[in-house]
Amino acid sequence: MPSDMKTETGAEKVKEGLEAAIGYSFKDKSLMRTALIHPSYSSENGMERYESNQRMEFLGDAILEAVVSDYLYKEHPETEEGELTRLRASLVFEAALAVCAKDIGLGGFILLGKGEERSGGREKPSILSDAFEALIGAIFLDGGTKAAGEFIHRTVISEIDEMSLLKDSKSEVQEYVQRDGSSSLRYETVGLKSPDHNKRFRSELYIDDRLIASGVGHSKKAAEQDAARAAIRELGIGK
């Protein structure tokens, strides 16, 4: 088999592997490839800088923010603007997006320059998060708003309770309770009557035996986070 044929076959396998990982099949494969081109690769291969994934990253960032904002606005109808902004920031910051990128194995598909490859670029949060946003942009260009939104819901919003900064609310309440060393904190979380495709949970937060606040969410962890955020407001923590 000619060497160029082998290269082409290998490239097709890479494309198929990424499509399987993200649950989306591109009509225009060139868009997917552009989303994977790090500036170090374009530079080493005599390409123009605009041929890297940076323009797609710009587009994907805007789409990601819009989809997450829409979700939070609808999911938290009584939450004020400042808290919604904090919640959105906890989902679309670099480290959180790098986790999402790792979950789909995106690092193994990114096209890097030799120097960046040697320095462990495939594991760098900045490179992973940029490529993840570029991939969102590519999906949007290929399949429109619906396709991009579905991808974001699968890879980001479905993991909302796992994003690290969302755990700050529980940590803040825990630290508050531990200050005097004598109080205890517990959550009582139960499932609510809801369809399998839209499960809901309710969590009640107690300090000693006093009910402080409650919250709801699509998972037990998300419900506890919601209860913790409500407790922070109720107790005036941080004011």
Secondary structure as GFF3:
##gff-version 3
##sequence-region A 1 239
A	DSSP	alpha_helix	3	22	.	.	.	ID=ss1
A	DSSP	alpha_helix	29	35	.	.	.	ID=ss2
A	DSSP	alpha_helix	39	44	.	.	.	ID=ss3
A	DSSP	three_ten_helix	49	51	.	.	.	ID=ss4
A	DSSP	alpha_helix	54	75	.	.	.	ID=ss5
A	DSSP	alpha_helix	81	92	.	.	.	ID=ss6
A	DSSP	alpha_helix	94	103	.	.	.	ID=ss7
A	DSSP	three_ten_helix	106	109	.	.	.	ID=ss8
A	DSSP	alpha_helix	114	118	.	.	.	ID=ss9
A	DSSP	three_ten_helix	121	123	.	.	.	ID=ss10
A	DSSP	alpha_helix	125	155	.	.	.	ID=ss11
A	DSSP	three_ten_helix	157	162	.	.	.	ID=ss12
A	DSSP	three_ten_helix	164	167	.	.	.	ID=ss13
A	DSSP	alpha_helix	168	178	.	.	.	ID=ss14
A	DSSP	beta_strand	185	191	.	.	.	ID=ss15
A	DSSP	three_ten_helix	196	198	.	.	.	ID=ss16
A	DSSP	beta_strand	201	207	.	.	.	ID=ss17
A	DSSP	beta_strand	210	217	.	.	.	ID=ss18
A	DSSP	alpha_helix	220	235	.	.	.	ID=ss19
###
